[in-house]
Amino acid sequence: IVDEDVHRAERIEHRRDQFLNLPTWNRWQDVVARVKLAVAQRPGQGSALVPDVLKGLPIERLHMAPWDVSSTAIRTDAAGGRVILDRVSAPVARYIAEHGLYRAAQPL
């Protein structure tokens, strides 16, 4: 979620695999009640069946060229202090760095 105001998201962009996992999120119903979901197809992913609980949700399908990037790899690289600007925009990289996202918690 990246916007000029990161704390006030009007739309959450997801790849299709995360959309299908949405019911496993904590309080996912609260999320979909507050934002419009935008879903992009992951390269090489077939048309997986949508769980009944997700059918009928208002979503925006993103029609864009496939971009084969792993969010897990981005988080791992960010946690290790490695460059992620080749996979995320400058504002996203800055937000991750400024807030210490994905870094191991420091002992007290």
C-alpha atoms as one frame of an Amber mdcrd trajectory, in Angstrom:
protein
   0.000   0.000   0.000   1.696   3.149  -1.036   0.097   6.503  -1.313   1.210
  10.000  -0.419  -0.506   9.286   2.886   0.457   5.688   3.633  -1.868   5.564
   6.632  -4.974   6.375   4.581  -5.238   3.759   1.879  -8.108   4.011  -0.536
  -7.059   0.959  -2.506  -4.939  -2.054  -1.687  -3.139  -3.713  -4.551  -2.681
  -7.457  -4.316  -1.379 -10.128  -6.542  -3.959 -12.823  -7.136  -2.290 -15.346
  -4.815  -2.646 -12.966  -1.872  -6.227 -12.229  -2.819  -6.995 -15.943  -2.642
  -5.351 -16.076   0.818  -7.305 -13.063   2.079  -9.633 -15.126   4.345  -6.551
 -16.240   6.333  -5.752 -12.629   7.329  -6.639 -11.349  10.776  -9.804  -9.208
  10.517  -9.826  -9.397   6.721 -13.491  -8.397   6.618 -12.532  -5.065   8.203
  -9.982  -4.514   5.443 -12.412  -5.121   2.597 -15.009  -2.924   4.295 -12.583
   0.033   4.233 -10.748  -0.230   0.936 -11.227  -1.216  -2.669  -9.101  -4.216
  -3.570  -7.064  -4.201  -6.773  -5.868  -7.591  -7.977  -3.126  -8.390 -10.491
  -2.405 -11.786 -12.000   0.951 -13.358 -11.080   2.962 -14.544 -14.114   2.424
 -18.229 -14.798  -0.485 -18.507 -12.383  -3.539 -20.169 -13.798  -7.057 -19.158
 -13.018  -7.344 -20.632  -9.529 -10.811 -21.110  -8.117 -12.016 -18.232  -5.995
 -13.293 -19.333  -2.572 -17.032 -18.754  -2.109 -16.381 -16.296   0.721 -14.556
 -13.987  -1.746 -17.075 -14.176  -4.555 -18.941 -10.942  -5.055 -16.335  -8.706
  -3.401 -15.884  -5.468  -5.314 -12.397  -5.677  -6.805 -10.551  -3.820  -9.500
  -8.703  -6.154 -11.851  -5.377  -4.666 -12.859  -4.551  -5.237 -16.502  -0.820
  -4.804 -16.710   2.239  -6.500 -18.074   3.296  -9.337 -15.775   6.190  -8.486
 -13.496   7.836 -11.505 -11.954   8.933 -10.194  -8.565   8.781 -11.956  -5.229
   7.539  -9.989  -2.223   9.254 -12.569  -0.012  12.586 -11.811  -1.701  11.997
  -8.071  -1.274  11.287  -8.497   2.455  14.328 -10.760   2.876  16.589  -8.295
   1.073  15.189  -5.330   3.016  15.758  -7.207   6.281  19.371  -7.833   5.243
  19.941  -4.199   4.298  20.310  -5.040   0.597  19.126  -2.842  -2.272  15.451
  -3.211  -3.215  15.121  -0.171  -5.500  15.246  -2.444  -8.527  11.892  -3.891
  -7.406  10.070  -1.143  -5.517   9.602   2.582  -6.038  11.759   5.105  -4.187
   8.917   6.166  -1.826   8.291   2.528  -0.880  11.992   1.848  -0.256  12.238
   5.050   1.822   9.181   4.108   3.921  10.575   0.610   4.560  13.963   2.041
   5.585  12.583   4.889   7.721  10.268   2.568   9.652  12.709  -0.339   9.930
  10.234  -2.712   8.337  11.269  -6.357   8.013  14.292  -5.909  10.281  14.715
  -8.229  13.263  13.524  -6.715  16.534  16.323  -5.296  18.643  16.606  -6.728
  22.172  15.652  -4.333  24.974
